[in-house]
Structure formats: structure tokens, C-alpha cells
Amino acid sequence: MDATRIRAKEPAPWLWIAVIWSGVGLFEATQTVFVMHAEGMHHAWAYLFATLLLSWLPWALATPLVLRLGRRYPPVQLRRFSTLGRHLAACTTIGLVSAAWTASLEELLNPWAKDPGPGPFVHLWFYKFYNGLLDFLILYGGILLVSHMLDSRQRLALQQTETARLNEQLSKAQLNALRRQIEPHFLFNTLNAIAGLVREKRNEAAVSMIAGLSDFLRRVVEDSDRQQVPLGEELEFALKYLDIQRVRFAERLQVSVSVPRELYPAQVPNLILQPMVENAVQHGIAKRVQGGTIRISAFRDNGRLTLSVYNDGPSLPAGWDENHSGIGISNVRTRLQSLYGDAFELSMRNQAPGGVEVSLSVPFVSQAVESRDLKDDS
């Protein structure tokens, strides 16, 4: 968003200038006429009201010029002689024009009902200017002050908008960098698994795993621009990864999914389940000769969505949190911090009687989507 868009949301300058000066004129004219009438004075009230109201017209017309000068020569630079001189010259010029205008109105309408009339124009003009010098300086300074305040507010709005835009770009860049770190990490692990299948002469399994990997990476590329996706898509993506791992582990890997269908539209970070599932496979199932089960579950409570990935493999050793430096879970935490600030919870803990569970909780945000049917294997 730029300055043009911000100004478009505000009333046109001439409109609020007209409203303000009309209000000032009406207030002075009404107050003066009513007070003098109440005190029993005798003047040409209609002419007096019109004179007092119209006497502010030069200042209304000069306000855009003062605003322009205020932007070009800000009042914070009044200590500079050139800036001060320009503003004094402008104030004097406006004061002379205003005094001449008021004198002309009084010569024409004689609102004070003087007999004889107001007197020579030049004398009246000088009198109006001399007696209004202090008022002219105050009015001119007030316009400069309002101009400076409005410009400061606009600059602040622009800075806040620009800061928000840069923060959003930075956040996206950080998230993309983390994704680029996660994807090779997963790719290298999968290629190592394929190499192991080839060494074991399980060629059909290796070919099947390569085909699954190709489909998986195609999905990664297609979704590269989305930071958040519906839970249904993210779950399908995680199950695609587990399908690849099933080729490697065969019957040693069992999967259980317990995610209510009404939670499928909930928005979650893209590629958030995959590193959690990969962590369960690499540090849980792969370390057991008999394999094990991975259970993916989700529930909603108090406006928050909680996802958990459990594996019944070996428990975490004592002090694991101090020595743990794996890419997967570490990047999950960093991505959640970038997206939600402190409005998330991530934990990894041992479960009784055995196994490890990784769970994360984020604010629940739903978006209507068409979710595909997902397999629920047990």
C-alpha cells in the first residue's frame, strides 16, 4: 500500500478545509451578532453576519498554499533563516489580502451602521492589518501545526504499512528457507532408503519407492507458494510420505489415523506433519526390529487445533532436549514461531507404557475446502 491509497481513504483536502473554515466563520458571526444584539446595540445585523462569515474566505483559500509550504519547508526547520523568511512572507501576504478583503466588505456593506461610512479604504485596510497581526501569526502557525501533525500521521501510517509488508516478506523468506532445508533432508533420507533396497536386491520395492518419491516431490513443487493448507491436504501429504516408507518397512510399519472429517478445512502450516511423521519413522519405527505403529490424531478445543504424532518405538533418553539438534522438529518450531509468534505450543514427550508423542497446538482457523477421502489404516 502506498501514499496514494492511504490518501484515497481520507476526505478530499478542500472538503475538510471548507468545513473547518465555515465552522469558524459561523461560530464567530453567530456569537458576535447574538451578543451585541443582547446588549442592545444597533447594527445592520444581516450585513454584519455576512461580513463576519465571509471575512474568513481568504484564509480558507490560502490554506492549501500554507499546507504546501508546510510540507516543502517543515516547521521543524524554522530555525533556518530561509525557511522562516518564506513563512513570514507568506503570512504577511495572506494577512494583507485578508485585511483588504475585510475592508472591502465593510466599505461595501457598512455592517456597523456607521454614519458617516467606514472612511477611506486605505486607512481601513491598514487598520485591519495592523490590529490583526497577532491573529494572522496565530492562524498561520495553527495551520502549519495541523499540517505537520497530519503529515506525521501519514508518514507513521506509511512506515507501519511498509514495516508490515517487509515483515511479511521476511517471514515468507524465512519459511521458504526452512522448507528448502526440510525438503533436501527428507530427500537424502529417502534416497538412502532406496539405496538400501537396491543393495538388498529388492528392485521392485526400490522402483516403487522412486515412483512414490517422484509423486511426493511433484506435490512439494506445486504447493511451494502456499504457507498454509487445509488439514485434509496436509494429512493426505503425510500419508503419501508414509506410503513411500511402507515400501521400505513393509509389514513393520503400521499407520493409524484419528482425525475427524470436520477438521479437514482447518488451516495448518504447509509441510508441518511430514517432519513430525519422519521423526517418528527415523527415531521410532526404524530402531525396532519388529517395527511398530504410528498414530496421527487431531482435535479441536477452546478455539485451538491440536495435532499429535505418536510412535510406539524407544522412549526418549534423559536430557534429550538439551542434546537434540535434529533438523525436522527444530524447523517445525522455527516455522511455527514465524507464523504464530507465541500463539502456539509444541512438545515432544514419552508416553506410558512406551513410545513418544509429538504434539502441536495452533489457533483454529477454518476454510471451506473439498477434502479427498483419506485412508484410515490400523
N, C-alpha and C positions, 0 to 999 in steps of 0.2 A: 504494500500500500504506500502511496506517495502523497506529497503535499496536496496535489490536485484532488485526490479522492477525499482527503480529510476536509478540505475547504468545501467540497460539494455537499457535505453533510450539514454545513452551517448556513444560516440565512445569508443572503447577499448583503455585502457591507453597506450599500446605500439604504437598505431597508432598516437595519437597526440604527444607522445614523439618523435617518428621518424620524424614527420612533423616539429616540432619545432626545433630540433637539425639540421635537414637537412637545414632548412631555415637559421639558424645561420651560419652553415658552408658555404653554398653557398654565403651568403652575405659577409662574411669575405674574402673568396677566391676570389670572383669576384672583390671586392673593392681593395684588395691588388694587384692583378695581373694587373688590369687596371691602377691603379695609378702609380705603378712602371714602367709599360711599357710606360705610357705617359711621365714620367720623363726621359725616355731614358736609363733606367737601362737594364742590360743584365743578365737574369737568365734563367733557364730551366723552361719555363712558364708552360708547361703541368704538369711537376713533382711538381712544386710549387703549382699549383692549386689543384692537388690531395693531396699533403701533408697537405695543409691548410684545405681542406674539411674533410679529414679522421682524422685529429687531434682531432676532437670533438667526435669521436666514443666512447672513454672510458667514457665520461660524459653521452652520450646517454644510454650506457649500465648500468651505475651506477645510473641513475635517479630512476628506480623502487626501488632500495635499499634505496636511500635517502628518497623517499616518504614513504616507510615502516617505516624507523626510525623516520620520522617526525610524523607519526601517533602514534607510540609507545611512543616516547619521544617528545611531542609537544614543539615547540619553545617558548611557553609562560612559560615553566619550565626551561629555560636556566640558571636561577639563581642557580639552584641546580647543585652542582659540578659534580654529576654522569651523569646528562643529558648533561651538557656542555662538559665533558670529552669524552663521546661517540661520540658526533657530531664532535669534533675536531679530534678525532682519525679517524673517517670515512672520513672527509675532507682531512686529511693528506694522508691517504691511496689512495684515488682517485687521489689526486694530484701527488703522486709518480708514480702511474700507468700511468696517462696521460702524465707525463713528459717522462717516459721511452718509451711509445708508440711514442711520437713525435720524441724523439731522435732516435729511431729505424728507423722511416720513413726517417729522414734526412741522417742517415748513409747509408741507402739503396739507396735512390734516389738522394741525393745531389742536392736538388731543387735550392739552392742558387748558384750553379755552382762554388763552392769554389775550388781553386787549390793551395795547395793540398786539400784533402777532409775535412769533418767537424771536424776531430780529434777523440781522444779516446771516446768511448761510455760513460764510467763512468763520465768523465768530462762534456760531453754534457748533460747527464742526470741530474747531479747536477745543471748545469747552467739553464736548462729549469725549474727545480723545484724551485730553489731559485728566479728566476725572475718572476715566475708565482704564487708565494704565495698569493699575494693580489687578483689576478684574481680568484684563486681557492676558497678563502674565499667568495668573492662576488658571484661566481657562486653557491656555496653550499648554501649560505644564501638565494639567489634568489629562488632556488628550494624549500627550506624549507618554504619560504614565500608563494609561489604559492600553495604548498601542504596544508598549513594551511588555505589559502583562499578557496580552493576547498572543503576541509573538513568542513569548517564553512558554506559554501553554502549548502552542502549536509545535514548537521545537521539542518540547518534552514528549508530546504525543508521537512525533516522528521518531524520536530516539527510542521510545518504548516499542513502537512498531518494528523498527529496524532491529532492535535487540531481540525481540521475539522471533523475527524472521531468521536472524543469524543463529539463535539458539536452536531453532527447529532444524536448520541446515546442519548445524554441528551435531545435533542428536542423530539425525539420519546418517551422517557420515560415520559417526561412532558405531551405530548399529550395523551399517553395511560393512565396516571394517571387522566387527565381531563376527558377522556372518561369513565373511571371507576367510576368517580364521577357523570357524567351525567346519565349513564345508571341506577344505583340504584334510583336516583332522579326521573327519568321517571317511573321506575318500581313501586316505592312506590305510586306515584300519581295514576297510573293505577289500582293498587290493591285496593286503597281506593275507586276508582270509582266502581270497581267490587263489593266491599263490600256494597256500597250504593245501587247498583242494586239488590243485594240479599235481603237487608233489605226491599226494596220496592216490593219484591216478583216478580221481573222481571227476572225470572230464565233463560228464553231463551236468553234474551239480555246479561245476565251475562255469559252464556256458550259461546255465540258468541264472546263476548269481550275477554274471556280467550283464545279461539282459535286464534283470531287475535293477541293477545299478544304473544302467542307461536310462531306464524309465524314471528312476528316482532323481537323477541329476537333471533330466528334462523338466521335471516339476520344479526343481530348485530354480532353474533359469527363468521359467515362466512366471514365478512368483517373486522374482528378485526385487521388484519395485514396491511390494506391499510390506509394511511393517507389522500390520495386524491382519489376522484372518479369522473366519469363524472357527469355533472349536471343532465342528464337524470335519472341516477340511484338514485342520491340524492333526486330528486324531487319525483320519484316513492316511495322512502323510506318514505318521509314526508307524502305523500298521504296515505300510509299504516297506519301511525300513525293516520291520520285524520279519516280513516275508522273505527279504533278502537273507537275513540271519538264519531263518529256518532252513534254508538250503544248506548252510554250513553245519547247523547243530541237529537238524532232522528232529527226531522224537525227543531229544534232550531239552528242547525249548517249547514250553507251553505258555500260551497267552490267554489272559482273561481281561475282558473289558466290562467295566461297570460305569457307564456314562448315560444318564437319562437323555432321551432324544430332545426334550425341551431345552436342554443346554447347548445343543449344537449351534444355534445362532450366536452364542456368546463370543465376543471378540477377545482373542488372545494373541500374544506376540507370535509372529511367524517363526517357525523352526524352534519353538520353545520346548516341545515334548521330545523331539528327536534326540538332543543331547542327554536328556534325562533317561530316556529309554536305552540309549547307547551305553551310558554309565552303568545301568543295571545289567546289561548283557556282558560288558567287558569285565566288570568287577564282581559280578554275582554269578551269573549262569556259567560263564566260561571257566570259572575256577572250580567247578564241581564236575566230577566225572559223570555223575548221574544227571547233570543239568538241573533244571528247575523251572519255576513259574514266574512270569512277570505279570503283574496285575496293574491295570490302568483304571483309575476311577476319578470321578468328579462329582462335586455337589455345590449347591448354592446356599448361602446362609448370611443373613443380615447385609444384603447388598454386595456380597463378595463371592467370587468364584474360586473354589479351591480344587486344584489338580494334584493328584498323587500318583507316583510310580513306585510300586513295591516289587522287590525280588526276594526269594527265599534262599539266597546264597549266603556266603560267610558274613558275619557281623563286622561292623567297623572296629578297627583296633583302637585302643586307648590313645588319646592325643592325636587322632586322625585330622581334626580340624586345624591343628597347628602345622601339620606337615603336608596337608593336602594341597596340591598345586595343579590338579588336572584342568585341562582346558575347558571341558564341557560344562561342569557345574559353575566354575568360575565365570565363564562368559554368560551363563544364564543369569547370574546375579548382577553382572555389569549391565546387561541389556535391560533387565527389569528396573535397575536404578535409573537408566537413561529415560525409560518410558514413563515410569510412575513416581520417580523421586523416592520418597519414604513410604508411599502408599502400597507397599507390597510386603509379603513375608515369604521367606524361602528357608527351608530347613531340611536337613538330612540326618536321620536318626535310626538307631537299631530298634527292631520290633521284637516283642516276645511272641512265641518262644524262640524265634530266629528270623533272620532276614533284615533287610534295610529298606527304608521308605524315604523317598524324596518327595516333598510336597511344597507347593507354592500357592499363594493366595493373592489375588489381584482384584481391583474393583470390577464389579459385574457390569458389562456394557453389552447389550444385545442388538443385533441387526438381523432383520428378516432375510433369510437365505434359503435356498433349496439344498438340503443336505442329501448326500448319497447314502445308500444303505451300507452299513459297516458290519464287518464280520464280528461276531462275539464268540470267540473260541475259548474253550476251557478244557 
